[in-house]
């Protein structure tokens, strides 16, 4: 019971920090309404960013609380499935290519907190494999593979948001894929490829395939709008086909 009490107090503490940051943001907004200064607007964004980051930590602590203290396997399984549905992570498999769709952009590699997307991804892959196993369907395992990261940015927002590919955190995504689908994620067994497109929303697509499938696959998709920062072309999305 002492450990349970400690967990509850920690959740309440983080929730209080989120509330404080939102209250601070409201005060800054009032000042901004009076002065319309760029300084106050910058402070407002900083406050909201801090509140958002703390909210992600709060979600993580609540998730851990449920998973640690739910002893019914059926309730725990239902909770994990609900997490996947809430985050709208989709996993598909067609023509020997595994596709996962994440409803967010991957974080910067220097971000301190990244569990908000990787834990739901891990659960989504776990549930997908469990369902395939129950249905007697194949769970692919790649001995020599290529994973393609397609970063889709909302074309209605400024292009300055588009980050360099070497600043995008990929390790935990590769670790999650490796847990279920890779013989190894070492350089001898896995190649990685990043590309960026403009679309209707922010999201990330992952495509995992045998390395010898990749050249033909990527060539077929250049007409769909793979872009660079300097030559933006609207995109329509990708399928495993």
Beta strands, then each sheet from edge to edge (+ up, - down):
strand 1: 90-94
strand 2: 97-102
strand 3: 145-154
strand 4: 190-199
strand 5: 203-210
sheet 1: 1+ 2- 5+ 3- 4-
end
